[in-house]
Amino acid sequence: MFPIRDDNPHFLTPIVTYGLIAANVLAWAVLQGFGTEPSLSRSVCQLGLTPGELLQLASPGAQVPIAEGVVCIVTDMPSWFTPLTSMFMHGGWMHLIGNMWFLWIFGNNVEDSMGHARFLAFYLLCGLTAGAVQTFADPASIIPMVGASGAIGGVMGAYVVLYPRVHVHMLVFLGFFVTTIAVPAVFMLGYWFVLQLISGWLSNTAEGGVAFWAHVGGFIAGALLVLLFRNPRLLARHPYYALGPGSPTRSWHRTRG
């Protein structure tokens, strides 16, 4: 299942959401060379979050392969800014497009609930928390972590708290048959969170791959922090706010594909 849109209006122009998408695309172009080498590997090594290097728990000079013929080398001078820069780096085109698509769908309504400045602070804080959780899961890891998934997980956590019954339209692939269904956000995002949680338990962080614990940490952080960052004045006008009188109550249904 893949989300394609939601039935959730927004009132503010989501300039921060647009700006974050632009910043990620710009980083992909300027710092990562649109995914070409050597820019991609260099950016992952230098701007990705490497827990063992940041916490100085890994031996300087240790090497980890990240691509064919390419290794990252642990230094004895950890870069304090990598928890932030790693949030704007990606490992490939699909990694970038997938993250930006989720931010595009869910970011505008969360920004709508907070206002621009609060949303930017919220997003960055969720991303930093996600990186901290992944670091805690394997503090001596020498594998660089990159991607906006943790911060966007926070946006999704906030969305499900604010708008659990808003319908999200999903593209569903059933073999050669493709259709769409609309399900409550709590179903779609809850399913995503449980999948990340199970995958985190089953994954081996020492082998790299997807940073599932960053997704989990970001989602939980977002679900909790939204209670502090939401603006009651902005939410009062929203017809689909979870505590508002206009919240939709209809169950999931099939839509025409």
Secondary structure, 3 states (H helix, E strand, C coil): CEEEEECCCCCCCCHHHHHHHHHHHHHHHHCCHHHCCCHHHHHHHHHCECHHHHCCCCCCCCEEEEECCEEEECCCCCCCCHHHHHHHCCCCHHHHHHHHHHHHHHHHHHHHHHCHHHHHHHHHHHHHHHHHHHHHHCCCCCCCECCCHHHHHHHHHHHHHHCCCCEEEEEEEECCEEEEEEEEHHHHHHHHHHHHHHHHHHCCHHHCCCCHHHHHHHHHHHHHHHHHHCCHHHHCCCCCCCCCCCCCCCCCEEECC
